[in-house]
Amino acid sequence: MSPSTIKRQLQLERKRVLLFAHVFALIVYTLFIVHDYIILNQPQTALVEVGFLLVILLNLILLYRKESFGITACILLAVISIEVLFSIISVFNEPEVVREIFWSVILAPAAYYLLGRKGGLAFASLVLASVWGLYFLFRSNDSHVLSLSTMADYTGIYTIVTLIAYLYARSQSLNIQRMISYSRDLTYANDELKTAALTDTLTLTYNRKFLDEVLLELCTRKGDEVKFSLIMFDIDHFKKVNDTHGHQVGDEILSEVTRATRRQLRDNDILGRWGGEEFMIVSPGMGADDAMGLAERLRKHIQDYEFSHGLKIRCSFGVAEYVPEETSQSLIQRADQALYKAKKEGRNRTALSPAQAV
């Protein structure tokens, strides 16, 4: 799974989280409205709850249409915070509702749930500071019933809940980071494996498997605009190099021929090792005349190239232009026949295949 896919799935998961939070809030506020209007007979309080419910409903529509995760999370948390704020203020005016202050404890996990680790920590800290600010603000009020020990108990409980929420959010964040890092490493490893599967390990050019795939893909394209040529070449008397100087020197020569050839090619030309001392070049958009010119330049360049161990290397080239509706095997056979012709005529030369499919 790629990092971009993981990020998209995380976005979808966050959307599901926000949808669940909105639906849960709508249910809770509906129960509040019923409780305040029917049981407590407080229509004004119920009307305020209706206002909160409408805001949450509009926020849910915004989430569906715009997918503004950050904005909708902040709005939902603001609505919950205002509700809790009213409950806290009532603590300093009505002695019998001192328990209401502990409603603010739910804001810590809610903040982490909706805003993430950093946003949750900042918001949770702000809530605790606000509660203490209200405590000192109402401290001179005669109806004030919260002692310092009660506030200390509240702070302890709030801090523990906040710490648990923070540690959970941090572990989730670390898991996500590890998942993305692992996905990147896995993607890189897969790319390396794919490259290795299509690369000749000695010359670091493409291997026969990749060349077969390229030719098959080009030959199965439809339309008259498909134009390319195939150049096959091999090193003349390469067996003599191996027999005289050893296979290690022969491997060095193969690598040097590859480097010398690559310098003369265009960016879109495809060079690969067909097998042994035989190479292949696929030249997109190039007709027979241009391909012959390229092959001749390569032949002369290799002939004049200064190879290691003072060796003089020569190559023979066979060129074939793709004929419409021709199979890849037919094209390869024609290029190979042209290469055989060049060798038969004395080597170190270039030969062109007739423009006729085999």
Beta strands, then each sheet from edge to edge (+ up, - down):
strand 1: 228-235
strand 2: 270-275
strand 3: 278-284
strand 4: 315-321
strand 5: 350-352
sheet 1: 2+ 3- 1+ 4- 5-
end
